[in-house]
Amino acid sequence: MAIIISVPRLGWSMDEGMFTQWLKAAGEYVQKGDMLFVLEGDKAAQEIESFDEGVLCIPPDAPQPGDVVEVGQTLGFLLEKNESPPASVKTPAAQAAEQCGTSTVASAAASGTVSSAVEAAASVRENTGLSSASSSGASSAGAGSVTGPRSTLPRDAAPARSSPRARRRASELGIDWTRLAGTGRDGRVRTEDVERAAAEKSHAGSNTAPAVQTLRRTIAERLSQSHREVVPVTLTTSVDATKLVEFRHSCRNFGVQVIPSYQDMLVRLCARLLPQHRGLNARWSDGRVQTMQEINIGIAVDTEHGLMVPVIHHADQLSVEAISAKSAELVESARARRLDLSQLQGGTFTISNLGAFGIDAFTPVVNLPECAILGIGRIARAPVVRDEQLAIGHQLTLSLTFDHRVLDGAPAARFLQDLSRQIESGQ
């Protein structure tokens, strides 16, 4: 009997993603544990592992690379040898699985996937008043389906359905999503439908803007959440970074294999200081301050797909050489879209560097659920005072944004003061 390959949920808030590519060819035999296809979720593209085996069948109407797909949607089938291939992804078996919200295939992200039971519960919590139906044979491909809200439509009319993200977006744009014709499965209203309706409402008769990519929408939502929840304060100071410049030059002169960047050095200095300034290694959670024990520093990476923040875990336990090597690995993976969820989660403090663009100072946005982010400006030659003498040095501007709900200005200023001293002393 054909085993359905369906779209897994890569995170509890995920409703849809982008199908990127098959990693196996149609007609090829798939073993348990083989990586089957690539799916782009909210944060990164991930290779999806098969929990079953069989001959891969990709019907002509299966989603194509670049298509937006919904959690639980059928992508293809695994068949027994000599089994007749289904002609469509809408076979009766697939339709039945979609209607009950489950799939008979066990596909999951290679790493970083949240368990389906937790995801289903989170979806129900997010949509108060909705019900969840699950199957005992469900896997991480989608253990529960969430029905649409009750409506006042006549009994012979199908109730309007939408994804939770589409409802949130409709609320932000002032759109009544229940009146929209959805383009999703079974007429489900998707985020693209809401945004298209908003564009038409604002520019009647004009062409609509192209759909926003999944990652861009995620960045926008996270920044909007930070703007709504955080009480941001930014402290700015300039520091003589001559010792950092000299240290980097010495690495070149002595033939060090991995030459650390200025950002790597600052990651190391911050990691050493944060255990003494726990207020900056904390978050606001359920009306109280939660101090984090691990020192995990995120580094903002500019990619052609958008801003990503991979995390250097246990940075306080790493040398500057190890931090440099890890940072290079994460930057390369981010730009190649090879990061998994474990490399994007668990951050407790973030560093953002715009010095390469000639920026001196800026106001970085707090990366929730963290409470602080350090902005690094350019290092420029400038007059500095040393031992009451005027000299030419290398000046660096630091911008620290913190959540005033979590800590006050004085503790944040002391951290910036201590960091400045470390930079000037070259320790």
N, C-alpha and C positions, 0 to 999 in steps of 0.2 A: 504494500500500500504506500502511496506517495506520502513523503514527509514534507510538510510545509516549511519553507524558509521565510521567516518574517522579520520585520524590523524590531530590534530590541530597544529597550529604554536604557540610555546611557547615564541617566541621572534622574532623580525623583521629579524634577521640574520639566523634563523633556517631554514634548508632545509630538515633535516632528524633527526631522533632520534632513540631510542631503545625501542621497546615494552617490558614492564616488566611483566605485569600480568593483568588478568581480576579480577575485584573486585566483579563481579556477575557471577553466574553459567549459563551455557547455559540452556535455558528454563525458567529461573527465570524472573519474571515480574519486570521491571525497572520503577521507578517513576521519574518524573521531579525533578532534584536536587540531585538524587542519584549519588554517586561516582561510575563511571563505570569501569575505568581501570587506570593503572599506566603507564606513559610515561616518559622516561628519555630524557631530552633535553640537551642543551649545558652545563648547570650549575647544574642541580639537577633533581631528579625524582619527578614528580608531579602526584597527583590524578586528574583525568579528570572527570568533572561533565557532566551529561546528561541534555540537555535542552528539551528532548522529553521523551515519555514513551512508553512502549510496551514490548513484550516478547523478551528476548535476543536470537538471533540466531548467532551461530559461525560456519560457514561452515568449512568443513575439510581442505580446502586450505587457511584458514585465517592465518595471521602471528602468529608465536609461540613466547612464552616468550624468550627474548634474540635476536630476529630478529631485524635487522635494517630496519626501515620503513621510507617512505618519506611523507612529508606534503601532505595531501589530499588523501593518500592511504586508501582504504577500509579495515576496520578491521572486520566488521560484520554488523548486521542489528537489528533493532527493529521492531517487527511484531505485527499486531493486533491479538487478540485471535482467534485461529482456522485458521489463515492465513497460507498458504503453505510456508514452509521455502525455500529460495533460496539454490540451491545446491552448489553454488560457490560465492566467493567474486567478480568474474568477470561476474556477471549477466548483461544483457543489461542496466538496470537502473544505475548500478554502473559504467559501462564503459562510459555511457553518462556523468555522473557527473564528472568523471576523465578527460574526454576530454575537457569539458568546464571549468575545474579548480574549480568546486564548489562541495559542498556536501549538501545533504538535511537534514543532522543531525546537530544539534547545540550543539557541544561539546566544552567546554572551560576549561582552567585550573581553579582550585578552587580559585586561587588568583594569582595576578601578571601577568596576560595575557595582552599583548598589543592588542589594538583593531585591527580588521582585516583590516580596511581601512588604518590605519597608516602603518601596516605591508606591505600591497600591494604597497603603495607609496614608502616605503623604499626600497623594492625589485627593483622597477623600477628605483629609483635613483641610486641604487648600480650597476645596469646593464644598463648603458647609451645606448640608441638606441634600447632597448627592449620594447615590448608592453605588456600591461596587459589586460586581459579579465576578467570581473567579472560578477556576477549574483546578482540581487536584493535580492534573497533569501539566499544569502551566509551568513555564520556565521563565528565565530572565528576559525572554523575548516579549513578555507582557503578561503578568499574572492576573491582572484585573482590568475590566473596562469600566469607565465611569460614564454613567448616563447623563444626558443633558438635563438642565433644570426643568422643573414642572412648568407647563405653560397653560395659558387659557385658551388655546386653540380648540376648535371643535374636535370631537372624538374621532372623526374620520380623517383628520389632518395629522400628518406626522409632526411631532414637536421639533422645533429648531434645535440644532446641535452645534457646538463649537468647542474648540480647544480652550483650556484655561488661559493660555497666553493670548489667544485672540480676544477673549473677554476682557483681559487686563488692558490690551491695546485699545479696544473699543472704548473702554472707560476713559482712557487718557485722551483719545481723540474726539470724544463726544459723539460716538456713532452707535446707533441702535442695531446691534448685530443680529437681533432676531428677525429683522426685515431684509437681511441680505441673502442672496442666493449663494450658498457655499460651493466651492470647487473641490472640496475634500471628498473623502469616501462617504458615500450615502448622503451627499449634500452637506457635509460638515463644514462650518464656517472656519476658515483658517486666517492666520494673521495677515497674509497677503490680501485676502478679501476685504478685511477691515481697512487696511492702508489704501487699497485701491478706491474704496468708497470714500475715504476721507479726502483723497486727492481729487476725486470727481466733484465732491462737495465744494472744495476750495477753488477749483479751476474748472467750472462747468464748460464742457465742450472742448477742453484741451486734452492733449495726450497725457496719460498717467505715467508717473515715474516708474522705472523698473523696480522689481521687488528687491527689498534689502536682503543682503546675504545673512545667513543664520548667525555667523560670528559677529557681524556688525550690529545686528539686533541685540545680541547678548551684551555686547559692550555698552550699547545705548541704555539698556535696561539696568545694568549694574551701576553705571554712572548716575542715572536718574535716581536710583535707590539711595546712593551715597548722598546726593544732593538733598533728598527729602529727609534723611534720617540723621546725618552727621551735623554736629555743630563745629564747623572747621575754623581753626585759627592757624595762621602761617607765620612762623618766625624766620627771619633771614639774617644771615651774618656772613662776613667775608673773613677769610683765613689765609695765612701765608702757607702755601703748599709746596714750598721749595724742597723740603725734605722728601716729599713723595716723588717729586720730579727726579731728584738725585738718586733715590732708591731705584727707580725704574731704569735710569741710565746705567746704574751699576749692574743691574741684571743683564743688560745688553752687553756691557763690557766684559763680564765674566762668562758669557756664553750660556746663560741659563736657558734650558730647553723651552720652558713655558714662561714667557714674560707676562707678568700680571698687568692688567689694565688699571687705570686709576679707580675705576668702579670696583674691580676685584679687591683692591686695597681698602676701599671704604666699606665694602661688605665685611671684610675681616675686622676692621676697627669697630664697626657697629656691633658685630657679633660678640666682640669682647666686652663692649660697654653695656649691652642690653641686660645682662644678669644683674648689673648694679642699678639699672633704671627700669625696673619691672613694669612701671606704669605705662611705658611705651610698648611693652610686649604683652598687651592685654586687649580686651574687646568688651563691648557693651552687650550683655546677654540677659534677657528676661528681667530687665530693670536693675541689673547689678553689674559690677565690674568683675570680669573673669580674667585672672592673670594666667598666662600661658607659661608652661614650664619649658617647653622646647624653644629653641631659637632657630626658626626657619625663615630665611630671608628671601622674599620674592624679588626678581629683577625684571623690570619692564622691558619688553623686547618689541621693537617695531618690525612688523612683517608686512608683506604686500597684501595679506588678508585682514590685517588689523592688529591692534595692540594685544599682546599676550604677556602673562606674568608667570613664567615657570618659577619653581621654588627650589632653593638650595637648602635642603634639610640638614639640621644639626650643624649649622654654619659655625657655631662657636667651638666645635670640635675639629675643625679643619684648618690646615695651614693655608697661607695665602696662595701657595702653589696648587694645592688641592682645590681651593675655591676657583682659581683661574681655569683649571682643567674642567671642572664641573660646569662652570659658567659657559665656557665655549661649547661644551656638549649640549647644554640646554638651548642656547641661542641657535645652534645649527638645527636641532630637532624642531624648535618652534618655527623657524622659517621654512622647513621642509614639511611641516604639518605632521610630524611623527610623535608629538607629545602624547602621553597617556594621562589619564585623570590623576594618577598618583603624583605626577610631576607638576600638576597645576593646583593641587590642594594642600592644605596644612600650613599656609604661610602665616607668620605672626608679625611681620614687619616688611615693608617694601621700599626699594630704592629705584628711583627713576632718573635717568641720565640724559640730559639734553645738551651737554657741553659740546658734543661733536657738531652741533648745529650753530655754535656761536652764541648760545643763550647764556646770560649771566645768572638771572634769577627768574623763578616762575612759581606758580601756585599749584603744586601737584594735588590730585584728588585722592582722598583716602580710599584705599582698596578694601572695602568691607569683606569680612567682618573685622578686619584689623582696625587699629585706632590711630596709626601713624604711618607716614610715608616721608622719605627724605629725597629731596630734589637736588641733583648735582648739576652745577653750571659749568661753564668752560674754565679752564686754567689759563690765565693770561698774564703776560709779563706786566708788572706794575710796580710803582714805588712802594716800599714797605719800610717799617721802622724796626730795626734790630739793635738792641743794646743802646737805645737812644740815638742811633745813627740811621740816616736815610740811606736805603740801598735799593737795588733793583731785584725784585723777587718774582715769585709766581703766585698770583692771587686766585683763590677759588671761592666761589659764592655757594653757600648751602641754604636750602629752603626746606624747613621742616613744617609739614602740615600735620596737625593732630586733632583728635576729636575731644572737644572741651567737655563732653559728657563724662569722659573716662578720666581725664586728669586736667590739672590747672596749668596755667602758663609757666609758673616758676619751675616745676619739675621738668617740663619740656625744655625750658631754657637751660637748666643745669646739664641736661643731656647734650645739648648743642654746644655748650661751653666746654664740657669734658671732651667731646669729639674734636673740637677745634684745637684743644691743647695736645691731643694725641697726634693730630695731623702736623702741627707746628714742630713737635718734638721728634717726629718720625719714628715713634715707638711702634 
